[in-house]
């Protein structure tokens, strides 16, 4: 005798199955501290949006485990980042995603290590971070990847002289000094100008570059507000440089929209052109998810946020499945990572660093970001000489 369910009965069965699946899903709490306000807020917002997209995609696809994010604004301040970590630890998170700026990442990850909490970031590139011997610390990018990208660009430009303007913060100083050493050994004329992170008037430094250095390239090793102040001073004094180049958080759509008068022809590190078009299934899914959530196209900061969060979530799921998540096994599981991601291959060495990381250089051109170096990965021609004035 055949038996058929009524529509109401079918609906009841479907709801029952859905509730059973939902009830069986293991909710896992993950923390994050991000600079959502303060001087580094643009970078923090980009990272945070990528993390949110990663949560959305993981929770839809995994089925067995659900990630619940607890995000605290560290206000671009080291002490606030440490306080955020302490609060997150008290709330029972299994890991922490951070943050932005090596001077912030350092003390925050000191705190997570004390709590034996796994910490992953894309915002701290100082070499000192991976010299501490922590088994709980991981990052997907590093100073060397930025150095190589900048040096490749300068060689492709055939520039002969560089003026490096750098913040005395740890990561920016490390990068500037390393580039100075490498380029000096390759026959470049390199002049450096350090500045205190608190200053806002860059005219004295730019005037020295104009009257004394007369370099081909003005290279900035700093952060968002530093770039704005430096370029504004350069637009007034107009030093005879042929290009203005910077590093992290410069070649982004947010900088283009916030400072349209300052960004034309400026070059910064960027793994992605803007607007971006992905060719892999994961990339397309990420771009679609991000677009639906935020009604805009992905930029490279969001991509970094997505990658670090996704790798962490995958390791959390593996650790939960093998019963080691609540026994301190997450860091061991994350260290087993070995896969192609949207920023290239990621593996972690014993120090928690990703030795595969390589960056590219993008140029602001007509409101878009064009990858211009290395030349074999360029999405458009480099404009050189070309400055924002």
C-alpha positions in Angstrom: 0.0 0.0 0.0 1.5 3.3 -1.1 1.3 6.3 1.2 1.7 9.9 0.3 2.3 12.8 2.7 0.1 15.9 2.5 1.6 19.3 1.8 1.3 20.2 5.5 3.0 17.0 6.5 5.8 17.5 4.0 6.3 21.0 5.4 6.4 19.6 8.9 9.0 17.0 7.9 11.2 19.6 6.2 11.0 21.9 9.2 11.8 19.0 11.5 14.9 18.1 9.4 16.0 21.7 9.3 15.6 22.1 13.1 17.5 18.8 13.6 20.4 20.0 11.4 20.4 23.4 13.1 20.4 21.8 16.6 23.3 19.5 15.7 25.4 22.3 14.3 28.3 23.1 16.7 28.5 26.9 17.2 32.1 28.0 17.7 33.0 31.4 18.9 35.9 33.3 17.3 37.1 36.7 18.3 38.6 39.6 16.3 40.1 42.9 17.2 40.0 45.4 14.4 40.7 49.2 14.0 37.2 50.2 13.1 37.8 53.7 14.3 41.0 55.8 14.6 43.9 56.4 12.2 43.8 52.8 10.7 40.0 52.5 10.3 40.0 52.2 6.5 42.2 49.2 6.7 40.3 47.7 9.6 37.0 48.1 7.8 38.4 46.3 4.7 39.7 43.4 6.7 36.5 43.2 8.7 34.3 43.0 5.6 36.4 40.2 4.2 36.1 38.3 7.5 32.3 38.7 7.5 32.1 37.3 4.0 34.2 34.3 5.1 31.8 33.7 8.0 28.9 33.8 5.7 30.4 31.4 3.2 31.7 28.9 5.9 28.4 28.8 7.7 26.5 28.1 4.5 28.8 25.4 3.3 30.0 23.5 6.4 26.8 22.3 7.9 28.4 20.6 10.9 30.0 23.7 12.5 28.9 27.3 12.7 31.2 30.2 13.3 30.0 33.1 15.6 32.2 36.1 15.3 32.8 38.5 18.2 34.5 41.6 16.9 35.9 44.4 19.1 37.0 47.8 17.8 40.6 48.3 19.1 40.4 52.0 18.0 43.9 51.8 16.3 45.5 51.6 19.8 47.8 48.9 21.2 46.4 49.1 24.7 42.8 48.8 23.4 43.8 45.8 21.3 45.2 44.0 24.4 42.1 44.9 26.4 40.0 43.5 23.5 42.0 40.2 23.6 41.5 39.9 27.3 37.7 40.4 26.9 37.5 37.9 24.1 39.4 35.3 26.1 37.0 35.8 29.0 34.1 35.1 26.6 35.5 31.8 25.5 36.6 32.3 22.0 38.8 29.5 20.5 41.0 31.9 18.4 41.5 35.6 17.6 41.8 37.2 14.2 43.8 40.5 14.3 44.2 43.4 13.6 46.3 46.0 11.8 49.8 47.5 12.4 52.7 45.5 13.8 52.9 47.8 16.9 49.3 46.7 17.6 49.6 43.1 16.5 52.6 42.5 18.8 51.1 43.2 22.2 47.7 41.7 21.1 49.3 38.4 20.1 51.4 38.5 23.3 48.1 38.4 25.2 46.6 35.6 23.1 49.8 33.5 23.6 49.4 33.9 27.4 45.9 32.5 27.0 47.1 29.8 24.6 44.8 31.1 21.9 45.5 30.8 18.2 46.1 34.2 16.6 46.1 34.9 12.8 46.7 38.1 11.0 47.4 39.8 7.7 48.2 43.1 9.3 51.6 42.7 11.0 54.7 42.3 8.9 57.5 43.1 11.3 60.1 40.4 11.4 60.2 40.6 15.2 56.7 39.1 15.3 57.9 35.7 14.1 61.1 35.7 16.2 59.3 35.3 19.5 59.0 31.5 19.2 55.2 31.5 19.7 53.4 28.3 18.5 50.1 30.2 18.5 51.0 33.0 16.1 50.3 32.9 12.3 50.4 35.5 9.5 49.8 35.1 5.8 52.0 38.0 4.6 55.4 39.4 5.6 57.9 42.2 5.0 59.9 40.3 2.4 56.9 40.0 0.1 56.5 43.8 0.1 60.2 44.4 -0.4 60.4 42.2 -3.5 57.3 43.9 -5.0 58.8 47.4 -4.5 62.2 46.5 -5.7 60.8 44.8 -8.8 58.8 47.9 -9.6 61.8 50.3 -9.2 63.9 48.1 -11.5 61.2 47.9 -14.1 60.9 51.7 -13.9 64.6 51.9 -14.4 64.7 54.5 -11.7 68.2 55.5 -10.5 67.5 57.4 -7.3 65.0 57.0 -4.4 63.9 59.1 -1.5 62.4 57.0 1.2 60.1 58.8 3.7 59.2 56.5 6.6 57.4 56.4 9.9 59.5 55.5 12.9 57.0 52.8 13.8 58.5 49.3 13.8 57.2 47.7 10.6 57.6 50.9 8.5 61.2 51.3 9.7 62.1 47.7 9.1 60.8 47.9 5.6 62.5 51.2 4.8 65.9 50.1 6.2 65.7 46.7 4.4 64.9 48.4 1.0 67.6 51.0 1.6 70.2 48.2 2.1 69.0 46.1 -0.9 68.7 49.0 -3.3 72.0 50.5 -2.2 73.7 47.2 -3.0 72.2 47.3 -6.5 73.6 50.7 -7.4 70.6 52.9 -6.6 71.1 56.2 -4.9 69.0 56.0 -1.8 68.2 58.9 0.7 66.0 58.3 3.7 63.9 60.7 5.8 62.4 59.4 9.1 59.4 61.1 10.6 57.6 60.8 14.0 54.1 59.2 13.6 52.6 62.1 15.3 53.6 64.8 12.8 51.2 66.2 10.3 53.3 68.8 8.4 55.5 67.0 5.9 56.6 70.2 4.0 60.1 70.3 5.6 60.8 66.7 4.4 59.4 67.3 1.0 61.4 70.5 0.6 64.6 68.5 1.3 63.7 66.0 -1.4 63.0 68.9 -3.8 66.1 70.9 -3.1 68.7 68.3 -2.1 67.7 64.7 -3.2 66.1 65.4 -6.6 65.2 61.8 -6.7 63.4 59.9 -9.4 61.0 58.2 -7.0 59.3 59.3 -3.7 58.8 56.1 -1.7 56.5 56.2 1.4 56.7 53.6 4.1 53.8 54.6 6.3 50.1 54.3 6.8 46.9 55.9 5.4 47.1 59.3 7.2 50.8 59.5 6.5 50.3 59.1 2.8 47.7 61.8 2.7 50.0 64.3 4.5 53.0 63.5 2.4 51.2 63.7 -0.9 49.4 66.9 0.1 52.8 68.5 0.9 54.2 67.2 -2.4 51.4 68.7 -4.4 52.2 72.1 -2.9 55.9 72.0 -3.3 56.1 69.8 -6.4 59.5 68.1 -6.0 60.9 66.9 -9.4 60.2 63.2 -8.8 58.8 61.0 -11.5 56.6 58.8 -9.4 55.0 58.5 -5.9 55.1 55.0 -4.5 53.9 53.5 -1.2 53.1 50.2 0.5 50.1 48.8 2.3 46.6 50.3 2.3 47.4 52.8 -0.5 46.3 51.2 -3.7 42.7 50.7 -2.6 39.3 51.8 -3.8 38.6 53.5 -0.5 41.6 55.7 -0.8 40.6 56.6 -4.4 37.1 57.5 -3.3 38.1 59.4 -0.2 41.0 61.4 -1.8 40.4 61.6 -5.5 42.6 64.7 -5.8 45.6 62.9 -4.2 45.6 59.4 -5.7 46.0 59.8 -9.5 49.1 57.9 -10.7 50.1 56.9 -7.1 51.4 53.3 -6.8 51.0 51.0 -3.8 51.1 47.3 -3.0 48.0 45.5 -4.4 47.4 41.8 -5.2 44.2 42.7 -7.0 43.1 45.1 -9.7 40.0 47.1 -9.0 37.4 46.3 -10.1 38.4 42.7 -9.7 37.4 39.7 -11.8 38.1 36.3 -10.3 38.5 33.1 -12.4 38.4 30.4 -9.7 35.2 29.1 -8.3 36.2 30.2 -4.8 37.0 33.7 -6.0 33.7 34.0 -7.8 31.8 32.8 -4.8 33.7 35.3 -2.6 33.1 38.2 -5.0 29.4 37.4 -5.3 29.0 37.0 -1.5 30.8 40.2 -0.8 28.8 42.1 -3.4 25.5 40.9 -1.9 26.6 41.8 1.6 28.2 45.2 1.0 27.0 46.3 -2.4 30.4 47.0 -3.8 33.3 45.2 -5.4 36.1 43.4 -3.5 39.4 45.2 -2.9 42.6 43.6 -1.8 42.2 44.3 2.0 38.9 42.5 2.0 40.6 39.6 0.2 43.3 39.4 2.9 40.6 39.4 5.6 38.7 36.6 3.8 41.8 34.5 3.3 43.1 34.6 6.9 39.6 34.0 8.3 38.8 31.1 5.9 42.1 29.3 6.7 41.4 29.7 10.4 37.8 28.4 10.1 38.9 25.4 8.1 41.5 24.5 10.7 38.8 25.0 13.5 36.5 22.5 11.7 39.3 20.0 11.3 40.3 20.3 15.0 36.6 20.0 16.1 36.2 16.9 14.0 39.3 15.2 15.4 38.5 16.2 18.9 41.5 18.5 19.5 39.8 21.9 19.4 39.2 22.1 23.1 42.5 20.5 23.9 44.8 23.1 22.5 45.2 21.5 19.1 44.0 24.3 16.9 47.5 25.8 16.3 48.8 22.4 15.4 46.0 22.0 12.9 46.4 25.4 11.4 50.1 24.7 10.9 49.1 21.8 8.6 47.6 24.3 6.1 48.8 23.8 2.6 46.5 25.1 -0.1 46.1 27.6 -2.9 44.2 30.7 -1.8 43.1 33.9 -3.3 46.5 35.4 -2.4 48.5 32.4 -3.7 49.8 29.3 -1.9 49.7 29.5 1.9 51.7 27.2 4.2 53.0 28.0 7.6 56.6 27.3 8.9 57.5 26.6 12.5 57.5 30.4 13.2 53.9 30.8 11.9 55.1 32.7 8.8 53.9 32.1 5.2 57.2 31.7 3.1 55.2 31.7 -0.2 53.9 35.3 0.1 54.6 37.6 -2.9 53.0 40.9 -3.5 52.3 43.1 -6.6 52.1 46.8 -7.3 48.9 48.6 -8.3 48.6 52.1 -9.8 45.6 54.5 -9.4 44.5 55.2 -12.9 41.2 57.0 -13.6 39.5 55.8 -10.4 40.7 52.2 -10.9 43.5 50.1 -9.6 45.7 48.7 -12.4 48.3 46.0 -11.6 51.5 47.4 -13.2 54.3 45.2 -11.6 55.7 42.6 -11.9 55.3 43.2 -15.6 54.4 39.6 -16.4 51.3 39.9 -14.1 50.3 43.4 -15.1 46.7 44.1 -16.0 47.6 47.4 -17.7 50.7 49.6 -18.6 52.6 51.4 -16.0 52.4 55.2 -16.2 55.9 56.6 -15.6 56.8 59.4 -15.3 53.4 60.2 -13.7 52.6 62.1 -10.4 49.4 63.3 -8.8 50.0 67.0 -9.7 
